[in-house]
Amino acid sequence: MSLNRSEVEKIAHLARLDISEADVTAYAHSLSDILGLVAQMDAVNVHGVTPMAHPLDAVQRLRADEVSETNQREKFQAIAPQVEAGLYLVPKVIE
């Protein structure tokens, strides 16, 4: 699939992108190459291929879900402008 100049300008307009006239041809060529690659990938026979969640055979290391910080609530609320019943009071910003 190949994109022409007017299609690139329409895409840029819809995406609210400002593309200079000098760059439209280069974008048309690059986007056409991308669409060509997608068409090539779409043509590959994947029948019998098991879908993968990740291309690498790796395991995500997770840290233990443990509290590592000390509770400093009283210290922070002591320097807050306004506090009531353990909550920070902030000015209303939306009417």
All heavy atoms as an XYZ file, in Angstrom:
729
protein
N       0.841     -1.175      0.000
C       0.000      0.000      0.000
C       0.885      1.237      0.000
O       1.847      1.316      0.733
C      -0.913      0.000      1.225
C      -1.784      1.217      1.320
S      -2.892      1.104      2.729
C      -4.010      2.389      2.329
N       0.535      2.143     -0.829
C       1.318      3.365     -0.940
C       0.425      4.573     -0.654
O      -0.713      4.635     -1.114
C       1.888      3.462     -2.351
O       2.613      4.650     -2.489
N       0.951      5.483      0.119
C       0.203      6.696      0.442
C       0.636      7.823     -0.480
O       1.818      7.956     -0.795
C       0.457      7.112      1.890
C      -0.054      6.162      2.971
C       0.335      6.688      4.340
C      -1.553      5.993      2.883
N      -0.315      8.621     -0.888
C       0.043      9.780     -1.701
C       0.078     11.035     -0.828
O      -0.215     11.002      0.374
C      -0.914      9.936     -2.890
C      -2.340     10.152     -2.426
O      -2.571     10.773     -1.399
N      -3.297      9.637     -3.178
N       0.418     12.115     -1.441
C       0.607     13.383     -0.745
C      -0.667     13.835     -0.004
O      -0.602     14.240      1.155
C       1.028     14.431     -1.776
C       1.317     15.774     -1.212
C       1.793     16.729     -2.327
N       2.476     17.847     -1.749
C       3.745     17.850     -1.392
N       4.483     16.782     -1.586
N       4.282     18.914     -0.851
N      -1.806     13.740     -0.666
C      -3.042     14.214     -0.040
C      -3.429     13.345      1.161
O      -3.970     13.849      2.145
C      -4.176     14.262     -1.056
O      -4.508     12.972     -1.494
N      -3.142     12.042      1.091
C      -3.444     11.165      2.230
C      -2.566     11.510      3.430
O      -3.038     11.507      4.575
C      -3.264      9.700      1.825
C      -4.325      9.239      0.840
C      -4.005      7.879      0.242
O      -2.817      7.594     -0.011
O      -4.948      7.116      0.016
N      -1.309     11.802      3.180
C      -0.412     12.190      4.277
C      -0.864     13.513      4.893
O      -0.883     13.673      6.109
C       1.046     12.290      3.782
C       1.951     12.903      4.843
C       1.556     10.926      3.380
N      -1.278     14.439      4.056
C      -1.761     15.723      4.577
C      -3.038     15.531      5.391
O      -3.228     16.181      6.418
C      -1.997     16.692      3.417
C      -0.702     17.152      2.781
C      -0.903     17.937      1.493
O      -2.020     17.911      0.937
O       0.070     18.545      1.038
N      -3.902     14.621      4.944
C      -5.128     14.350      5.695
C      -4.813     13.706      7.048
O      -5.399     14.073      8.076
C      -6.044     13.428      4.875
C      -7.366     13.156      5.543
C      -8.254     12.296      4.672
C      -9.580     12.021      5.376
N     -10.443     11.158      4.564
N      -3.887     12.753      7.050
C      -3.479     12.098      8.303
C      -2.876     13.131      9.257
O      -3.188     13.151     10.454
C      -2.472     10.962      8.023
C      -3.171      9.819      7.285
C      -1.829     10.464      9.310
C      -2.228      8.782      6.725
N      -2.036     13.997      8.730
C      -1.421     15.032      9.566
C      -2.484     15.966     10.134
O      -2.421     16.352     11.304
C      -0.406     15.827      8.746
N      -3.471     16.301      9.312
C      -4.546     17.164      9.798
C      -5.328     16.484     10.917
O      -5.607     17.087     11.957
C      -5.480     17.534      8.645
C      -6.693     18.293      9.074
N      -6.638     19.609      9.471
C      -7.988     17.910      9.212
C      -7.852     19.999      9.815
N      -8.688     18.990      9.663
N      -5.691     15.209     10.726
C      -6.453     14.475     11.740
C      -5.656     14.307     13.027
O      -6.228     14.290     14.113
C      -6.874     13.109     11.191
C      -7.899     13.142     10.063
C      -8.110     11.741      9.497
C      -9.216     13.735     10.539
N      -4.335     14.155     12.891
C      -3.476     13.990     14.074
C      -3.043     15.325     14.644
O      -2.316     15.365     15.631
C      -2.247     13.160     13.707
N      -3.500     16.403     14.046
C      -3.143     17.763     14.481
C      -1.626     17.951     14.482
O      -1.042     18.502     15.419
C      -3.711     18.072     15.866
C      -5.208     17.946     15.966
C      -5.900     19.046     15.166
N      -7.323     19.070     15.403
C      -8.232     18.714     14.498
N      -7.864     18.333     13.296
N      -9.514     18.758     14.769
N      -0.990     17.454     13.408
C       0.451     17.604     13.245
C       0.727     18.639     12.168
O       0.044     18.677     11.143
C       1.088     16.266     12.845
C       0.983     15.140     13.854
C       1.514     13.852     13.261
C       1.729     15.487     15.130
N       1.719     19.445     12.398
C       2.123     20.441     11.417
C       3.330     19.897     10.666
O       4.423     19.797     11.218
C       2.458     21.751     12.119
C       2.798     22.844     11.128
O       2.346     22.750      9.960
O       3.497     23.781     11.512
N       3.114     19.515      9.415
C       4.186     18.966      8.586
C       4.466     19.985      7.481
O       3.552     20.435      6.798
C       3.782     17.612      7.975
C       3.540     16.596      9.077
C       4.850     17.115      7.035
C       3.050     15.261      8.566
N       5.724     20.305      7.314
C       6.066     21.265      6.271
C       5.898     20.615      4.894
O       5.974     19.392      4.748
C       7.500     21.753      6.451
O       8.399     20.711      6.145
N       5.664     21.447      3.897
C       5.459     20.953      2.535
C       6.652     20.130      2.055
O       6.503     19.162      1.322
C       5.211     22.127      1.592
C       3.840     22.749      1.747
C       2.715     21.803      1.357
O       2.851     21.081      0.353
O       1.708     21.772      2.074
N       7.843     20.528      2.468
C       9.051     19.836      2.021
C       9.145     18.424      2.590
O       9.796     17.552      1.992
C      10.281     20.634      2.433
N       8.501     18.178      3.736
C       8.607     16.872      4.392
C       7.496     15.903      4.003
O       7.565     14.724      4.355
C       8.591     17.042      5.912
C       9.830     17.768      6.420
O      10.857     17.737      5.720
O       9.746     18.360      7.515
N       6.473     16.361      3.314
C       5.327     15.498      3.003
C       5.745     14.289      2.181
O       5.331     13.156      2.457
C       4.220     16.307      2.286
C       3.124     15.384      1.779
C       3.643     17.346      3.224
N       6.576     14.473      1.208
C       7.010     13.362      0.359
C       7.779     12.319      1.171
O       7.563     11.106      1.011
C       7.886     13.884     -0.789
O       7.158     14.875     -1.508
C       8.274     12.774     -1.732
N       8.655     12.779      2.050
C       9.432     11.848      2.878
C       8.507     11.068      3.821
O       8.673      9.855      4.012
C      10.484     12.606      3.679
N       7.515     11.763      4.391
C       6.563     11.071      5.273
C       5.736     10.059      4.485
O       5.459      8.964      4.976
C       5.643     12.066      5.984
C       6.269     12.695      7.200
C       6.622     14.024      7.205
C       6.503     11.944      8.345
C       7.203     14.609      8.318
C       7.081     12.518      9.452
C       7.437     13.854      9.438
O       8.013     14.407     10.532
N       5.332     10.425      3.282
C       4.558      9.492      2.450
C       5.369      8.236      2.176
O       4.845      7.114      2.262
C       4.152     10.164      1.146
N       6.646      8.408      1.893
C       7.507      7.255      1.629
C       7.683      6.403      2.896
O       7.543      5.169      2.856
C       8.856      7.737      1.108
C       9.782      6.641      0.722
N       9.528      5.783     -0.331
C      10.949      6.229      1.266
C      10.513      4.913     -0.415
N      11.383      5.152      0.545
N       7.951      7.046      4.025
C       8.160      6.306      5.278
C       6.895      5.575      5.718
O       6.948      4.400      6.116
C       8.598      7.260      6.385
O       9.836      7.836      6.081
N       5.761      6.261      5.646
C       4.509      5.614      6.060
C       4.146      4.470      5.114
O       3.635      3.428      5.552
C       3.381      6.645      6.124
C       3.499      7.666      7.249
C       2.440      8.758      7.089
C       3.357      6.992      8.607
N       4.441      4.629      3.834
C       4.178      3.553      2.879
C       5.053      2.345      3.189
O       4.598      1.193      3.093
C       4.434      4.038      1.451
O       3.521      5.054      1.114
N       6.304      2.593      3.565
C       7.188      1.484      3.958
C       6.652      0.752      5.183
O       6.689     -0.477      5.259
C       8.598      2.002      4.249
C       9.336      2.403      2.982
O       8.861      2.062      1.882
O      10.380      3.071      3.112
N       6.147      1.510      6.145
C       5.590      0.892      7.360
C       4.373      0.045      7.003
O       4.231     -1.090      7.471
C       5.236      1.972      8.396
C       6.513      2.621      8.934
C       4.413      1.383      9.537
C       6.278      3.859      9.775
N       3.498      0.596      6.168
C       2.314     -0.171      5.771
C       2.701     -1.409      4.982
O       2.068     -2.467      5.101
C       1.369      0.720      4.959
C       0.705      1.846      5.758
C      -0.096      2.749      4.827
C      -0.182      1.286      6.854
N       3.755     -1.311      4.182
C       4.249     -2.476      3.449
C       4.757     -3.558      4.390
O       4.510     -4.746      4.179
N       5.468     -3.146      5.434
C       5.955     -4.100      6.432
C       4.796     -4.773      7.150
O       4.800     -5.987      7.376
C       6.873     -3.398      7.437
C       7.401     -4.272      8.572
C       8.280     -5.393      8.016
C       8.166     -3.432      9.569
N       3.782     -4.000      7.495
C       2.601     -4.564      8.157
C       1.914     -5.562      7.231
O       1.496     -6.648      7.669
C       1.632     -3.453      8.588
C       0.307     -4.021      9.067
C       2.259     -2.594      9.670
N       1.833     -5.251      5.944
C       1.220     -6.172      4.991
C       2.033     -7.454      4.883
O       1.472     -8.555      4.801
C       1.092     -5.494      3.632
N       3.373     -7.321      4.904
C       4.233     -8.510      4.863
C       4.003     -9.373      6.093
O       3.905    -10.605      5.996
C       5.705     -8.095      4.856
C       6.301     -7.914      3.487
C       7.796     -7.632      3.615
O       8.218     -6.852      4.471
N       8.564     -8.276      2.769
N       3.939     -8.731      7.266
C       3.739     -9.480      8.501
C       2.361    -10.127      8.522
O       2.191    -11.226      9.061
C       3.915     -8.549      9.709
C       5.337     -8.060      9.874
S       5.533     -6.763     11.105
C       5.019     -7.569     12.580
N       1.387     -9.460      7.943
C       0.026     -9.991      7.905
C      -0.066    -11.207      6.999
O      -0.919    -12.073      7.185
C      -0.936     -8.903      7.441
C      -2.378     -9.237      7.760
O      -2.621     -9.848      8.824
O      -3.256     -8.894      6.952
N       0.829    -11.308      6.020
C       0.792    -12.409      5.066
C       1.465    -13.676      5.598
O       1.337    -14.747      4.997
C       1.462    -11.975      3.766
N       2.164    -13.575      6.729
C       2.868    -14.734      7.278
C       1.858    -15.730      7.831
O       0.902    -15.363      8.512
C       3.845    -14.283      8.393
C       4.463    -15.484      9.089
C       4.923    -13.387      7.815
N       2.090    -17.010      7.525
C       1.217    -18.068      8.030
C       1.591    -18.364      9.480
O       2.681    -18.851      9.761
C       1.368    -19.323      7.175
C       0.459    -20.435      7.654
O      -0.396    -20.228      8.519
N       0.631    -21.603      7.085
N       0.711    -18.043     10.403
C       0.971    -18.267     11.821
C       0.088    -19.379     12.385
O      -0.018    -19.528     13.606
C       0.771    -16.961     12.628
C       1.824    -15.934     12.258
C      -0.620    -16.416     12.438
N      -0.481    -20.153     11.473
C      -1.333    -21.257     11.923
C      -0.496    -22.228     12.763
O       0.569    -22.679     12.359
C      -1.936    -21.979     10.721
C      -2.839    -23.101     11.113
N      -4.087    -22.867     11.655
C      -2.684    -24.444     11.085
C      -4.660    -24.023     11.915
N      -3.813    -24.998     11.574
N      -0.959    -22.539     13.956
C      -0.267    -23.471     14.821
C       0.771    -22.827     15.723
O       1.385    -23.508     16.530
N       0.985    -21.540     15.591
C       1.957    -20.846     16.442
C       1.248    -20.391     17.713
O       0.210    -19.729     17.655
C       2.571    -19.627     15.722
C       3.504    -18.868     16.647
C       3.286    -20.068     14.461
N       1.798    -20.762     18.853
C       1.200    -20.394     20.131
C       1.475    -18.916     20.428
O       2.634    -18.491     20.372
C       1.792    -21.250     21.267
O       1.618    -22.626     20.931
C       1.120    -20.948     22.594
N       0.439    -18.142     20.717
C       0.662    -16.733     21.051
C       1.510    -16.594     22.312
O       1.424    -17.417     23.230
C      -0.746    -16.193     21.297
C      -1.654    -17.172     20.691
C      -0.969    -18.490     20.704
N       2.352    -15.553     22.341
C       3.231    -15.331     23.481
C       2.870    -14.003     24.142
O       2.425    -13.075     23.481
C       4.690    -15.240     23.037
C       5.179    -16.424     22.284
S       6.929    -16.295     21.867
C       6.994    -14.810     20.925
N       3.105    -13.928     25.426
C       2.902    -12.669     26.134
C       4.146    -11.797     26.029
O       4.078    -10.585     26.150
C       2.566    -12.924     27.593
N       5.315    -12.420     25.786
C       6.573    -11.703     25.732
C       7.504    -12.449     24.785
O       7.531    -13.672     24.802
C       7.172    -11.641     27.146
C       8.264    -10.636     27.272
N       9.547    -10.874     26.868
C       8.256     -9.369     27.731
C      10.293     -9.808     27.092
N       9.524     -8.888     27.624
N       8.276    -11.757     23.952
C       9.140    -12.461     23.005
C      10.350    -13.126     23.648
O      10.960    -14.006     23.048
C       9.576    -11.363     22.033
C       9.464    -10.111     22.820
C       8.314    -10.314     23.754
N      10.709    -12.734     24.827
C      11.862    -13.325     25.489
C      11.401    -14.308     26.556
O      10.371    -14.116     27.186
C      12.717    -12.234     26.151
C      13.238    -11.146     25.213
C      13.992    -10.087     26.000
C      14.123    -11.743     24.139
N      12.195    -15.337     26.759
C      11.875    -16.317     27.785
C      12.473    -15.822     29.100
O      13.504    -16.309     29.557
C      12.450    -17.683     27.405
C      11.975    -18.767     28.340
O      10.921    -18.584     28.981
O      12.657    -19.801     28.428
N      11.850    -14.821     29.679
C      12.370    -14.217     30.896
C      11.274    -14.130     31.943
O      10.089    -14.106     31.630
C      12.898    -12.813     30.607
N      11.694    -14.077     33.174
C      10.766    -13.959     34.292
C      10.988    -12.607     34.952
O      12.135    -12.208     35.179
C      11.010    -15.098     35.321
C      10.089    -14.936     36.513
C      10.824    -16.441     34.650
N       9.914    -11.922     35.203
C      10.012    -10.619     35.851
C      10.324    -10.808     37.329
O       9.594    -11.492     38.048
C       8.691     -9.864     35.693
C       8.654     -8.506     36.319
C       9.495     -7.501     35.557
O       9.664     -7.634     34.353
N      10.006     -6.522     36.254
N      11.429    -10.199     37.776
C      11.761    -10.292     39.192
C      10.944     -9.258     39.948
O      10.877     -8.102     39.547
C      13.246    -10.042     39.420
C      14.115    -11.108     38.807
C      15.561    -10.921     39.144
N      15.981     -9.546     38.924
C      17.101     -9.040     39.388
N      17.903     -9.770     40.113
N      17.430     -7.784     39.156
N      10.329     -9.679     40.989
C       9.519     -8.776     41.802
C      10.123     -8.704     43.205
O      10.608     -9.688     43.740
C       8.087     -9.282     41.891
C       7.344     -9.412     40.556
C       5.995    -10.055     40.778
C       7.191     -8.063     39.891
N      10.076     -7.516     43.762
C      10.557     -7.382     45.139
C       9.415     -7.729     46.083
O       8.240     -7.684     45.698
C      11.077     -5.967     45.404
C      10.021     -4.903     45.304
C      10.590     -3.539     45.695
N       9.660     -2.488     45.401
C       8.611     -2.169     46.134
N       8.366     -2.854     47.227
N       7.803     -1.195     45.795
N       9.748     -8.019     47.287
C       8.740     -8.329     48.292
C       7.906     -7.087     48.580
O       8.427     -5.966     48.587
C       9.423     -8.812     49.569
N       6.623     -7.284     48.783
C       5.721     -6.172     49.065
C       5.759     -5.877     50.562
O       4.906     -6.312     51.319
C       4.302     -6.531     48.604
C       3.369     -5.342     48.704
O       3.854     -4.202     48.804
O       2.148     -5.554     48.677
N       6.798     -5.137     50.953
C       6.994     -4.842     52.371
C       7.139     -3.336     52.554
O       7.706     -2.651     51.703
C       8.273     -5.514     52.889
C       8.249     -7.021     52.797
C       9.589     -7.629     53.150
O      10.587     -6.878     53.249
O       9.629     -8.847     53.297
N       6.666     -2.848     53.683
C       6.806     -1.432     54.007
C       8.254     -1.170     54.378
O       8.823     -1.839     55.237
C       5.877     -1.039     55.184
C       6.096      0.404     55.580
C       4.423     -1.297     54.808
N       8.871     -0.212     53.695
C      10.269      0.086     53.979
C      10.458      1.511     54.520
O      11.553      1.878     54.915
C      11.118     -0.106     52.714
O      10.658      0.755     51.695
N       9.406      2.300     54.497
C       9.491      3.672     54.990
C       8.835      3.748     56.376
O       7.900      3.008     56.666
C       8.750      4.621     54.035
C       9.299      4.635     52.632
C      10.660      5.296     52.520
O      10.923      6.237     53.311
O      11.457      4.867     51.686
N       9.326      4.666     57.165
C       8.704      4.865     58.475
C       7.522      5.823     58.331
O       7.493      6.664     57.439
C       9.716      5.455     59.476
O      10.204      6.683     58.945
C      10.863      4.493     59.716
N       6.554      5.686     59.182
C       5.369      6.538     59.147
C       5.719      7.910     59.722
O       6.070      8.043     60.890
C       4.250      5.891     59.975
C       2.962      6.685     59.876
O       2.914      7.744     59.244
N       1.923      6.176     60.486
N       5.634      8.930     58.868
C       5.960     10.293     59.288
C       4.741     11.202     59.162
O       4.870     12.398     58.950
C       7.118     10.831     58.443
C       8.370     10.013     58.560
C       9.505     10.608     57.752
O       9.657     11.814     57.673
N      10.296      9.748     57.144
N       3.573     10.625     59.279
C       2.339     11.384     59.115
C       2.259     12.574     60.064
O       1.934     13.687     59.661
C       1.152     10.448     59.326
C      -0.155     11.128     59.152
C      -1.294     10.181     59.432
N      -2.477     10.693     58.780
C      -3.488      9.970     58.430
N      -3.472      8.685     58.630
N      -4.529     10.512     57.863
N       2.534     12.344     61.322
C       2.454     13.426     62.315
C       3.424     14.550     61.972
O       3.082     15.727     62.060
C       2.768     12.868     63.714
C       1.846     11.746     64.162
C       0.399     12.201     64.294
O       0.177     13.376     64.655
O      -0.506     11.396     64.008
N       4.610     14.217     61.529
C       5.630     15.205     61.184
C       5.172     16.053     60.004
O       5.290     17.277     60.017
C       6.942     14.491     60.859
C       8.064     15.391     60.463
C       9.309     14.567     60.142
C      10.427     15.440     59.604
N      11.587     14.645     59.213
N       4.616     15.418     58.957
C       4.171     16.148     57.769
C       2.908     16.957     58.037
O       2.753     18.065     57.531
C       3.956     15.194     56.595
C       5.225     14.552     56.096
C       5.275     13.191     55.826
C       6.368     15.309     55.892
C       6.439     12.607     55.368
C       7.542     14.728     55.433
C       7.582     13.372     55.183
N       2.017     16.432     58.836
C       0.804     17.183     59.134
C       1.088     18.363     60.058
O       0.353     19.342     60.048
C      -0.262     16.260     59.718
C      -0.810     15.320     58.655
C      -2.115     14.686     59.048
O      -2.485     14.658     60.219
N      -2.822     14.167     58.046
N       2.159     18.273     60.798
C       2.527     19.391     61.684
C       2.944     20.617     60.870
O       2.766     21.751     61.322
C       3.658     18.960     62.621
N       3.471     20.425     59.675
C       3.916     21.569     58.863
C       2.922     21.893     57.751
O       3.149     22.807     56.962
C       5.316     21.301     58.249
C       5.296     20.033     57.385
C       6.369     21.199     59.342
C       6.578     19.790     56.614
N       1.808     21.165     57.659
C       0.794     21.432     56.631
C       0.002     22.679     56.996
O      -0.218     22.967     58.180
C      -0.136     20.236     56.497
N      -0.443     23.478     55.996
C      -1.211     24.688     56.292
C      -2.501     24.398     57.049
O      -2.831     25.099     58.004
C      -1.512     25.273     54.907
C      -0.523     24.659     53.983
C      -0.180     23.331     54.567
N      -3.257     23.373     56.621
C      -4.514     23.066     57.301
C      -4.711     21.553     57.346
O      -4.581     20.870     56.326
C      -5.700     23.681     56.566
C      -5.820     25.174     56.745
C      -7.082     25.692     56.097
O      -7.254     25.514     54.900
N      -7.928     26.322     56.876
N      -5.060     21.078     58.515
C      -5.308     19.656     58.724
C      -6.541     19.526     59.601
O      -6.757     20.319     60.509
C      -4.098     18.982     59.421
C      -4.372     17.531     59.714
C      -2.843     19.128     58.567
N      -7.364     18.535     59.276
C      -8.545     18.287     60.103
C      -8.813     16.793     60.128
O      -8.917     16.162     59.070
C      -9.759     19.025     59.536
C     -11.018     18.842     60.368
C     -12.179     19.634     59.793
O     -12.027     20.835     59.539
O     -13.217     18.998     59.537
N      -8.941     16.231     61.282
C      -9.238     14.813     61.483
C      -8.276     13.920     60.700
O      -8.654     12.913     60.110
C     -10.683     14.509     61.086
N      -7.001     14.315     60.655
C      -5.999     13.495     59.984
C      -5.942     13.682     58.487
O      -5.206     12.971     57.802
N      -6.728     14.627     57.962
C      -6.755     14.856     56.508
C      -6.183     16.233     56.198
O      -6.330     17.162     56.985
C      -8.194     14.764     55.984
C      -8.925     13.459     56.284
C     -10.387     13.572     55.855
C      -8.258     12.285     55.595
N      -5.556     16.342     55.022
C      -5.046     17.630     54.559
C      -6.199     18.403     53.927
O      -6.917     17.863     53.092
C      -3.944     17.436     53.519
C      -2.717     16.757     54.062
C      -2.549     15.379     53.949
C      -1.728     17.490     54.690
C      -1.425     14.757     54.452
C      -0.597     16.874     55.199
C      -0.454     15.511     55.076
O       0.645     14.906     55.582
N      -6.375     19.650     54.303
C      -7.409     20.490     53.719
C      -6.765     21.361     52.647
O      -5.743     21.998     52.878
C      -8.063     21.364     54.782
C      -8.733     20.594     55.921
C      -9.334     21.574     56.929
C      -9.804     19.670     55.376
N      -7.375     21.364     51.472
C      -6.849     22.150     50.349
C      -7.960     23.052     49.841
O      -9.145     22.741     49.971
C      -6.339     21.245     49.201
C      -5.151     20.419     49.669
C      -7.439     20.331     48.685
N      -7.585     24.197     49.249
C      -8.611     25.094     48.736
C      -9.344     24.484     47.541
O      -8.774     23.720     46.770
C      -7.833     26.339     48.313
C      -6.414     25.963     48.303
C      -6.245     24.716     49.091
N     -10.604     24.830     47.410
C     -11.402     24.357     46.292
C     -10.902     25.038     45.025
O     -10.784     26.266     44.978
C     -12.871     24.693     46.535
C     -13.802     24.147     45.509
C     -15.244     24.471     45.913
C     -16.224     23.894     44.927
N     -17.608     24.164     45.316
N     -10.610     24.258     44.000
C     -10.086     24.838     42.761
C     -11.064     24.687     41.604
O     -10.907     25.302     40.572
C      -8.732     24.216     42.378
C      -7.672     24.597     43.385
C      -8.841     22.709     42.229
N     -12.081     23.850     41.761
C     -13.078     23.659     40.701
C     -14.430     24.067     41.256
O     -14.846     23.599     42.309
C     -13.116     22.194     40.222
C     -11.759     21.799     39.665
C     -14.226     21.990     39.191
C     -11.650     20.342     39.282
N     -15.089     24.969     40.550
C     -16.415     25.435     41.001
C     -17.477     24.421     40.632
O     -17.465     23.774     39.669
C     -16.739     26.779     40.350
C     -15.773     27.868     40.795
C     -15.868     28.174     42.276
O     -16.962     28.095     42.858
O     -14.817     28.497     42.866
